[in-house]
Amino acid sequence: VCSSDQDFGPDLITLLDEEGKEHDFEYLDTLEHGDYEYVALTPVIEDPNDALADDGELVVLRIEEEDGEEILVAIEDDEEFDTVSALFVERLSDAYE
């Protein structure tokens, strides 16, 4: 489920966890690596005080197709996760410097 709050604001995505609880994320980037596409997101922090203490957590998920729909799945393999995360950190550090 995707939603955008503003025409020119951040791209916001709402995801459901295993327990059905909604979490909002800001879309940062997508990249292809190997046979898969991956997406980088960062949690949306509503409270300004919490935002100041935020460490800039990067959420990296793999895009897979299920029943003709694209779904985002957690990366279970540590090596795959570390490799893709490093690629996103390099790409995003260039964009946000």
DSSP file with accessible surface (Angstrom, degrees, kcal/mol):
  #  RESIDUE AA STRUCTURE BP1 BP2  ACC     N-H-->O    O-->H-N    N-H-->O    O-->H-N    TCO  KAPPA ALPHA  PHI   PSI    X-CA   Y-CA   Z-CA
    1    1 A V              0   0  139      0, 0.0    13,-1.6     0, 0.0     2,-0.4   0.000 360.0 360.0 360.0 124.1    0.0    0.0    0.0
    2    2 A C  E     +A   13   0A 101     11,-0.2     2,-0.3     2,-0.0    11,-0.2  -0.922 360.0 172.7-116.0 144.9    1.5    3.3   -1.1
    3    3 A S  E     -A   12   0A  54      9,-1.7     9,-0.6    -2,-0.4     2,-0.4  -0.993  17.7-152.8-147.8 149.4    0.4    6.8   -0.2
    4    4 A S        -     0   0   70     -2,-0.3     7,-0.1     7,-0.1     3,-0.1  -0.989   1.4-164.8-125.3 126.5    1.8   10.2   -0.8
    5    5 A D  S    S+     0   0  122     -2,-0.4     2,-0.3     5,-0.4    -1,-0.1   0.780  75.3  25.3 -80.0 -28.9    1.0   13.1    1.6
    6    6 A Q  S    S-     0   0  118      4,-0.4     3,-0.4     1,-0.1    -1,-0.1  -0.968  71.3-125.8-137.0 153.3    2.2   15.9   -0.6
    7    7 A D  S    S+     0   0  155     -2,-0.3    -1,-0.1     1,-0.2    -2,-0.0   0.856 114.9  21.9 -65.3 -34.4    2.6   16.5   -4.3
    8    8 A F  S    S+     0   0  202     -3,-0.1    -1,-0.2     2,-0.0     3,-0.1   0.174 107.7  96.1-120.1  15.9    6.2   17.5   -3.8
    9    9 A G  S    S-     0   0   22     -3,-0.4     3,-0.0     1,-0.2     0, 0.0  -0.143  86.1 -53.4 -91.3-167.0    7.0   15.9   -0.5
   10   10 A P        -     0   0   54      0, 0.0     2,-0.8     0, 0.0    -5,-0.4  -0.278  55.4-108.0 -68.2 154.4    8.7   12.6    0.3
   11   11 A D        -     0   0   92     16,-0.4    16,-3.3    -7,-0.1     2,-0.4  -0.775  41.8-160.9 -83.2 113.5    7.4    9.4   -1.1
   12   12 A L  E     -AB   3  26A  21     -2,-0.8    -9,-1.7    -9,-0.6     2,-0.4  -0.813  10.1-170.1-104.0 139.5    5.7    7.6    1.8
   13   13 A I  E     -AB   2  25A  22     12,-3.1    12,-2.9    -2,-0.4     2,-0.5  -0.989  11.1-150.6-127.3 134.0    4.9    3.9    1.9
   14   14 A T  E     - B   0  24A  17    -13,-1.6     2,-0.3    -2,-0.4    10,-0.2  -0.933  19.3-173.8-105.9 124.6    2.8    2.1    4.5
   15   15 A L  E     - B   0  23A  37      8,-2.9     8,-2.4    -2,-0.5     2,-0.4  -0.886  18.5-134.3-117.0 150.3    3.8   -1.5    5.1
   16   16 A L  E     - B   0  22A 112     -2,-0.3     6,-0.2     6,-0.2     2,-0.1  -0.871  18.9-145.0-101.4 133.7    2.1   -4.1    7.3
   17   17 A D    >   -     0   0   43      4,-2.3     3,-2.1    -2,-0.4    -1,-0.0  -0.225  40.5 -84.2 -85.1-176.3    4.2   -6.3    9.6
   18   18 A E  T 3  S+     0   0  190      1,-0.3    -1,-0.1     2,-0.1    -2,-0.0   0.742 130.8  52.1 -61.3 -24.0    3.6  -10.0   10.4
   19   19 A E  T 3  S-     0   0  172      2,-0.1    -1,-0.3     0, 0.0     3,-0.1   0.352 120.1-106.9 -94.9   3.9    1.1   -8.9   13.1
   20   20 A G  S <  S+     0   0   51     -3,-2.1     2,-0.3     1,-0.3    -2,-0.1   0.551  71.5 143.9  84.2   8.8   -0.9   -6.6   10.8
   21   21 A K        -     0   0  130      1,-0.1    -4,-2.3    -5,-0.0    -1,-0.3  -0.638  48.3-124.6 -84.4 136.4    0.4   -3.4   12.3
   22   22 A E  E     -B   16   0A 133     -2,-0.3     2,-0.4    -6,-0.2    -6,-0.2  -0.596  26.1-175.0 -83.1 141.8    1.0   -0.5    9.9
   23   23 A H  E     -B   15   0A  67     -8,-2.4    -8,-2.9    -2,-0.3     2,-0.4  -0.999  16.3-139.4-134.9 134.3    4.4    1.2    9.7
   24   24 A D  E     +B   14   0A  66     -2,-0.4    20,-2.5    20,-0.2     2,-0.3  -0.779  23.3 178.6 -98.1 138.0    5.2    4.3    7.6
   25   25 A F  E     -BC  13  43A  27    -12,-2.9   -12,-3.1    -2,-0.4     2,-0.5  -0.958  27.8-126.7-133.8 152.7    8.4    4.6    5.6
   26   26 A E  E     -BC  12  42A  63     16,-3.3    16,-1.7    -2,-0.3     2,-0.3  -0.875  30.0-126.7 -97.7 127.3   10.0    7.1    3.3
   27   27 A Y  E     + C   0  41A  69    -16,-3.3   -16,-0.4    -2,-0.5    14,-0.2  -0.568  34.7 168.9 -71.6 131.5   11.1    5.7    0.0
   28   28 A L  E     -     0   0A  36     12,-2.8     2,-0.3     1,-0.4    13,-0.2   0.779  52.1 -28.4-110.5 -46.1   14.7    6.5   -0.7
   29   29 A D  E     - C   0  40A  31     11,-1.3    11,-2.8     2,-0.0    -1,-0.4  -0.991  40.4-140.8-168.3 161.5   16.0    4.4   -3.7
   30   30 A T  E     + C   0  39A  37     -2,-0.3     2,-0.3     9,-0.2     9,-0.2  -0.986  23.5 175.9-131.9 141.2   15.7    1.2   -5.8
   31   31 A L  E     - C   0  38A  10      7,-2.2     7,-3.0    -2,-0.4     2,-0.4  -0.985  25.3-129.4-143.6 156.6   18.6   -0.7   -7.3
   32   32 A E  E     + C   0  37A 150     -2,-0.3     2,-0.3     5,-0.2     5,-0.2  -0.876  28.3 168.6-102.0 137.5   19.1   -3.9   -9.2
   33   33 A H  E >   - C   0  36A  78      3,-2.6     3,-1.8    -2,-0.4     2,-0.1  -0.934  60.6 -35.3-149.0 123.9   21.8   -6.4   -8.0
   34   34 A G  T 3  S-     0   0   67     -2,-0.3    -2,-0.0     1,-0.2     0, 0.0  -0.418 124.1 -22.5  64.3-130.7   22.1   -9.9   -9.4
   35   35 A D  T 3  S+     0   0  159     -2,-0.1     2,-0.3    -3,-0.1    -1,-0.2   0.360 125.0  67.8 -93.6   3.6   18.7  -11.4  -10.2
   36   36 A Y  E <   -C   33   0A 102     -3,-1.8    -3,-2.6    28,-0.0     2,-0.4  -0.827  66.7-134.0-126.2 162.9   16.7   -9.1   -7.9
   37   37 A E  E     -CD  32  63A  73     26,-0.7    26,-3.1    -2,-0.3     2,-0.3  -0.881  25.9-162.6-108.5 148.2   15.6   -5.5   -7.3
   38   38 A Y  E     -CD  31  62A   6     -7,-3.0    -7,-2.2    -2,-0.4     2,-0.4  -0.927   6.8-148.6-131.0 154.7   15.9   -4.0   -3.9
   39   39 A V  E     -CD  30  61A   6     22,-2.7    22,-2.2    -2,-0.3     2,-0.5  -0.950   5.4-148.8-125.9 142.2   14.3   -1.0   -2.2
   40   40 A A  E     +CD  29  60A   0    -11,-2.8   -12,-2.8    -2,-0.4   -11,-1.3  -0.955  24.1 170.2-110.9 130.5   15.8    1.3    0.5
   41   41 A L  E     -CD  27  59A   0     18,-2.9    18,-3.5    -2,-0.5   -14,-0.2  -0.889  21.5-151.1-131.4 161.5   13.4    2.9    3.0
   42   42 A T  E     -C   26   0A  23    -16,-1.7   -16,-3.3    -2,-0.3    16,-0.1  -0.996  33.1-103.7-133.3 139.8   13.7    4.9    6.2
   43   43 A P  E     -C   25   0A  32      0, 0.0     2,-0.5     0, 0.0   -18,-0.3  -0.320  32.1-121.4 -61.6 142.6   11.1    4.9    9.0
   44   44 A V        -     0   0   43    -20,-2.5     2,-0.6     2,-0.0   -20,-0.2  -0.748  24.6-156.0 -83.7 127.5    8.9    8.0    9.3
   45   45 A I        -     0   0   55     -2,-0.5     6,-0.1     1,-0.1   -20,-0.0  -0.938  12.0-174.4-111.3 115.9    9.3    9.5   12.7
   46   46 A E        +     0   0  148     -2,-0.6    -1,-0.1     4,-0.0     3,-0.0   0.869  64.9  74.6 -77.3 -40.2    6.4   11.7   13.7
   47   47 A D  S  > S-     0   0   69      1,-0.2     4,-2.1     2,-0.0     3,-0.4  -0.648  70.8-148.4 -82.0 120.5    7.7   13.1   17.0
   48   48 A P  H  > S+     0   0   96      0, 0.0     4,-1.6     0, 0.0    -1,-0.2   0.846  98.7  55.3 -57.5 -33.2   10.4   15.8   16.4
   49   49 A N  H  > S+     0   0  120      1,-0.2     4,-1.0     2,-0.2     5,-0.1   0.899 108.6  47.0 -67.3 -38.8   12.2   14.9   19.6
   50   50 A D  H  > S+     0   0   96     -3,-0.4     4,-0.7     1,-0.2    -1,-0.2   0.860 107.1  58.7 -67.8 -34.5   12.5   11.3   18.4
   51   51 A A  H >< S+     0   0   48     -4,-2.1     3,-0.6     1,-0.2    -2,-0.2   0.882 101.7  54.3 -63.1 -36.9   13.7   12.5   15.0
   52   52 A L  H 3< S+     0   0  152     -4,-1.6    -1,-0.2     1,-0.2    -2,-0.2   0.855 112.2  43.6 -65.3 -33.0   16.6   14.3   16.7
   53   53 A A  H 3< S+     0   0   86     -4,-1.0    -1,-0.2    -3,-0.2    -2,-0.2   0.527  88.0 120.2 -89.8  -5.0   17.7   11.1   18.4
   54   54 A D    <<  -     0   0   60     -4,-0.7    -3,-0.0    -3,-0.6    -9,-0.0  -0.329  55.3-151.2 -66.3 138.6   17.2    9.0   15.3
   55   55 A D        -     0   0  139     -2,-0.0    -1,-0.1     0, 0.0    -4,-0.1   0.331  46.7-104.7 -91.9   7.7   20.3    7.2   14.0
   56   56 A G        -     0   0   47      1,-0.1    -2,-0.0    -5,-0.1    -5,-0.0   0.905  43.9-155.8  74.3  41.8   19.1    7.2   10.4
   57   57 A E        -     0   0  103      1,-0.1     2,-0.5   -14,-0.0    -1,-0.1  -0.217   0.3-148.7 -54.4 133.9   18.1    3.5   10.2
   58   58 A L        -     0   0   45    -16,-0.1     2,-0.6   -18,-0.0   -16,-0.2  -0.933   5.2-157.9-109.3 124.1   18.1    2.2    6.7
   59   59 A V  E     -D   41   0A  26    -18,-3.5   -18,-2.9    -2,-0.5     2,-0.5  -0.919   9.3-168.9-103.9 122.3   15.5   -0.6    5.9
   60   60 A V  E     +D   40   0A   5     -2,-0.6    15,-0.5   -20,-0.2     2,-0.3  -0.963   9.5 174.1-116.2 124.7   16.5   -2.7    2.8
   61   61 A L  E     -DE  39  74A  23    -22,-2.2   -22,-2.7    -2,-0.5     2,-0.3  -0.934  28.3-122.3-129.0 152.2   14.0   -5.1    1.3
   62   62 A R  E     -DE  38  73A  30     11,-2.8    11,-2.7    -2,-0.3     2,-0.6  -0.741  22.5-132.2 -92.9 140.5   14.0   -7.3   -1.7
   63   63 A I  E     +DE  37  72A  24    -26,-3.1   -26,-0.7    -2,-0.3     2,-0.3  -0.832  34.2 170.9 -92.4 122.9   11.2   -6.9   -4.4
   64   64 A E  E     - E   0  71A  59      7,-2.7     7,-3.3    -2,-0.6     2,-0.5  -0.886  30.4-121.6-127.1 161.8    9.7  -10.2   -5.4
   65   65 A E  E     + E   0  70A 145     -2,-0.3     2,-0.4     5,-0.2     5,-0.2  -0.900  28.7 174.7-107.6 131.7    6.6  -11.1   -7.5
   66   66 A E  E >  S- E   0  69A 110      3,-3.1     3,-1.8    -2,-0.5    -2,-0.0  -0.973  72.6 -15.8-137.9 120.1    3.8  -13.2   -6.0
   67   67 A D  T 3  S-     0   0  156     -2,-0.4     3,-0.1     1,-0.3    -1,-0.1   0.874 128.5 -53.1  54.4  39.9    0.6  -13.9   -7.9
   68   68 A G  T 3  S+     0   0   57      1,-0.2     2,-0.4     0, 0.0    -1,-0.3   0.488 119.0 108.6  78.5   2.0    1.4  -11.1  -10.4
   69   69 A E  E <  S-E   66   0A 134     -3,-1.8    -3,-3.1     0, 0.0     2,-0.4  -0.883  70.4-122.7-112.4 142.9    1.9   -8.5   -7.6
   70   70 A E  E     -E   65   0A 134     -2,-0.4     2,-0.3    -5,-0.2    -5,-0.2  -0.701  34.9-177.9 -81.0 131.6    5.2   -7.0   -6.4
   71   71 A I  E     -E   64   0A  50     -7,-3.3    -7,-2.7    -2,-0.4     2,-0.5  -0.920  24.4-127.4-126.6 155.8    5.8   -7.6   -2.7
   72   72 A L  E     -E   63   0A  60     -2,-0.3     2,-0.3    -9,-0.2    -9,-0.2  -0.904  30.7-175.8-103.5 128.7    8.6   -6.5   -0.4
   73   73 A V  E     -E   62   0A  34    -11,-2.7   -11,-2.8    -2,-0.5     2,-0.1  -0.936  28.9-105.6-127.4 149.7   10.3   -9.2    1.6
   74   74 A A  E     -E   61   0A  54     -2,-0.3     2,-0.7   -13,-0.2   -13,-0.1  -0.378  35.7-117.5 -67.0 147.3   13.0   -9.2    4.3
   75   75 A I        -     0   0   18    -15,-0.5    -1,-0.1     1,-0.2   -15,-0.1  -0.806  29.8-176.0 -90.7 113.3   16.4  -10.4    3.2
   76   76 A E        +     0   0  159     -2,-0.7     2,-0.5     5,-0.0    -1,-0.2   0.816  59.3  84.3 -80.6 -32.6   17.2  -13.6    5.2
   77   77 A D     >  -     0   0   86      1,-0.2     4,-2.6     2,-0.0     5,-0.2  -0.618  67.0-153.1 -79.4 120.3   20.8  -14.2    3.9
   78   78 A D  H  > S+     0   0  124     -2,-0.5     4,-2.8     1,-0.2     5,-0.2   0.881  94.1  50.4 -60.9 -41.1   23.3  -12.1    5.9
   79   79 A E  H  > S+     0   0  147      2,-0.2     4,-2.4     1,-0.2    -1,-0.2   0.928 112.2  46.7 -65.1 -44.3   25.8  -11.9    3.0
   80   80 A E  H  > S+     0   0   39      2,-0.2     4,-2.6     1,-0.2     5,-0.3   0.937 114.2  48.5 -60.8 -46.6   23.2  -10.7    0.5
   81   81 A F  H  X S+     0   0   71     -4,-2.6     4,-2.8     1,-0.2     5,-0.2   0.934 112.2  48.0 -60.8 -46.7   21.9   -8.2    3.0
   82   82 A D  H  X S+     0   0  102     -4,-2.8     4,-2.1     2,-0.2    -1,-0.2   0.910 113.3  48.0 -62.4 -41.4   25.4   -6.8    3.8
   83   83 A T  H  X S+     0   0   57     -4,-2.4     4,-1.8    -5,-0.2    -2,-0.2   0.953 116.0  42.0 -64.5 -49.3   26.2   -6.5    0.1
   84   84 A V  H  X S+     0   0    0     -4,-2.6     4,-2.3     1,-0.2    -2,-0.2   0.908 113.3  53.2 -68.3 -40.4   23.0   -4.7   -0.9
   85   85 A S  H  X S+     0   0   20     -4,-2.8     4,-2.8    -5,-0.3    -1,-0.2   0.918 107.9  51.1 -60.0 -43.1   23.1   -2.5    2.2
   86   86 A A  H  X S+     0   0   58     -4,-2.1     4,-2.3    -5,-0.2    -1,-0.2   0.891 108.6  51.8 -62.7 -38.8   26.6   -1.4    1.3
   87   87 A L  H  X S+     0   0   59     -4,-1.8     4,-2.4     2,-0.2    -1,-0.2   0.924 112.1  46.1 -63.4 -43.1   25.6   -0.5   -2.2
   88   88 A F  H  X S+     0   0    0     -4,-2.3     4,-3.3     2,-0.2     5,-0.3   0.922 110.4  52.6 -66.0 -43.3   22.7    1.6   -1.0
   89   89 A V  H  X S+     0   0   85     -4,-2.8     4,-2.5     2,-0.2     5,-0.2   0.931 111.6  47.1 -59.5 -42.4   24.8    3.4    1.6
   90   90 A E  H  X S+     0   0  127     -4,-2.3     4,-1.5     2,-0.2    -2,-0.2   0.949 116.2  43.9 -63.6 -47.4   27.3    4.3   -1.1
   91   91 A R  H  X S+     0   0  113     -4,-2.4     4,-1.5     1,-0.2    -2,-0.2   0.918 117.6  44.5 -63.8 -44.3   24.6    5.5   -3.5
   92   92 A L  H  X S+     0   0   20     -4,-3.3     4,-2.1     1,-0.2    -1,-0.2   0.837 107.6  57.1 -75.0 -31.7   22.7    7.4   -0.8
   93   93 A S  H  < S+     0   0   48     -4,-2.5     4,-0.5    -5,-0.3    -1,-0.2   0.889 107.4  50.2 -67.3 -33.5   25.8    9.0    0.8
   94   94 A D  H >< S+     0   0  109     -4,-1.5     3,-0.5    -5,-0.2    -1,-0.2   0.905 113.7  45.6 -66.8 -39.2   26.6   10.5   -2.6
   95   95 A A  H 3< S+     0   0   74     -4,-1.5    -2,-0.2     1,-0.2    -1,-0.2   0.801 118.0  41.2 -75.4 -28.2   23.1   11.8   -3.0
   96   96 A Y  T 3<        0   0  150     -4,-2.1    -1,-0.2    -5,-0.1    -2,-0.2   0.247 360.0 360.0-109.6  14.0   22.8   13.3    0.6
   97   97 A E    <         0   0  191     -3,-0.5    -3,-0.0    -4,-0.5    -4,-0.0  -0.436 360.0 360.0 -79.9 360.0   26.2   14.8    1.0
